[in-house]
Every structure is written in C-alpha cells, then in structure tokens.
Amino acid sequence: MEKYFYNPEIKLLDGGVIQLGDVLNRWSFSNLSAPYWRFYSNDREGARLRLDGETYELFPGEGVLISPNTPISSCSSDERIAHLNIHFIAAPPYSDIEPQMIRFRLSPHLNSLVKAAMSLPGDWREVDAFSSMLLLRIVLEALLEIPASELIRPDIDPRVDEAIHFLRRNWDRPVDNRTLAGDAKMSLNGFLRLFRRDAGTSPQKFKSRLQIEQACLLLHHSNLSIDEIAMKTGFCDRYYFSHVFKARCGVSPAKFKLRNAALRAP
C-alpha cells in the first residue's frame, strides 16, 4: 500500500527582530487579529500579551504561538527587549485551529535556533535563503508543540466541504447562495442550515472572511493603496471595506497597515 505523508505547506510571510521599548513603542496594539500564525520569543522580561481579559507576561526561553484570527493586545516596558516575530501560513489542519494562544518552554535545540535568528545581521526586509530556512526550522519545531488532539478536523458534510473549497477558489468574485445550493443538489434553506451547522456561519459571511484574509495579506505585503486593496478583494468601496475590516480585525485597514510597516522597519 502506497504511503502518503502530510505536507504542511508552510509559507513564511514576514520575520525579524525588533527592539521593544524604544521611543517608537512599536509593539503596542489592541485586539489586533490576523489571518496567519504568529510566533514570538523575547530575550528578556518586560513584554506582555492580553487575551480574553487575561494578561500574560512573556519570559526569556519561552515561545508563543498565536493561531489565525486570534485578537491579541500587547504592550512592553521602557526596557529594550529583543523580540523575534515570525508570521506564516500553514495548510489544514493547522489553518483550522480555534483562535488561541499557545505558550511553551523552548527546548534546548529550539532555544539555540531562536538565539541564532536573533543574532542574524542585516536588513530583514531582504531575507536570504539561509535565514529563511532558519525561520522555517523554528516554525516547524514550534508547531510540534500543538497537541495532536487539536489537529483533528470536525466531521463536515461533503456538500459543505465542497462549497467551502469552491468559496476558497472564488473568493474574489460574486457567489450566489442559490448557486451553491444547486451545486449541492439541495433546497436553498436546507443548504443554508447545513452550511451553518458545519461551518459555523453563513456562506456569505464565510466568503467575507476570506476576502478580509486576503486584504490582510495585501496590506501586510504589498504597496497597494487601501482603495486598490478594497477593489481587488471585491468590496464596492473603501468605506464599506473599512467597516467590515475593523469588525473582523479590531482595527482599521490604515492602522493595520501602519502597524505592520513599523514592525518591518529596520
């Protein structure tokens, strides 16, 4: 019998070391969520994250994984702290994990990789192959800290699964609920009930989430204006786009773009 191995399909989006506690105070944000994974590790105490009303102090020798679409607040002391952050995307089932923060002690080997990443010279806006592979090794080892029980995907009706795949392929164009129901060979009301049961939301809200995820990536990694991103992700105008974006991510598109530009500054 032929064996098939899981391919995590990890895509590194951004990574580097910033100095927290400087005059720019670049690590202060409130209820900011993003459609990608975030890994953090600091070289000393003085930085804090807040989730669901609880505040968590970050310690040296510790790693933090924040799953996609988790609203996190952060702050740091005036003391300078070397802060390693890596943003990345991983394929299902890692992309389907519930919003949460996972804290863990770095193993001796992972700790050595983190220290090596923190000592890399140069401008992180142009990362070479060696540095990229080092960040990828950190991400792979960090993901192994997630319990296998978290990676079990819930049972989804094949008709809903097919509709989800269709929406993922066509997030940038109009999709009618009747078309989805017809493809599933179901009545409209029956399909909508089934989709909400298995996906936890309506097809149009699911599609809107995909549009906002794409917008986050463009805001983070392109030079397009907010108006251009609104049009490119299928919104009728900037104002409606900003309203939906803020409801989903906790900040306006402009603030999201500024915050990530500051994190990428040398």
C-alpha angles and dihedrals in degrees: 000000000000116000124222120200125210115256111204093200092209116189118194111218104175141343144166148112123282129181111242119206096039123132092272092058088208096174101066116107137139128226093338116168129183134190093239139065120269126204120194134183129165133199095223144010124277105085125099138190126202125207130167092350094308124112120216124196114218116224133196113263090034131110127206126201118192114194122223118287095015112143107226132177122202143187138167139203125251090261115104111252127183104230122192114201129178125184118198147154124230129190124247134321086035092050091055099056116124116258107276147128119245117199123188142161113259114246114235090257095047090045090056090050091050091050090049091051091049091054097050112123128223139040112322091208087080106042119187126219095264093052092046091052090049091054090046091054090052091051093048093051092044092053089055087067090070110096115246088236089067091058098062110111116219119247109272124190108251090236091056091044090053091048090051091052089049092051091049090053094045104035090126097058136057113277120188121214090225090058091053091047091048092051088051090048090234137121114265096247093044092050093047091051091049094046093050091048094053102029097036094231142047122283092249094050089047089052090047089054090053090051092052091048090055090046090054091053092049092047089050101042110023138065093227118130120246090252090053092048091049090055094041092054094049104260119140095227143352094259096058090042091053091048093052093041094053092047089054103037103027095238136064119265089250093055091044090053094046093048094052092044088056092050090054094049114112 
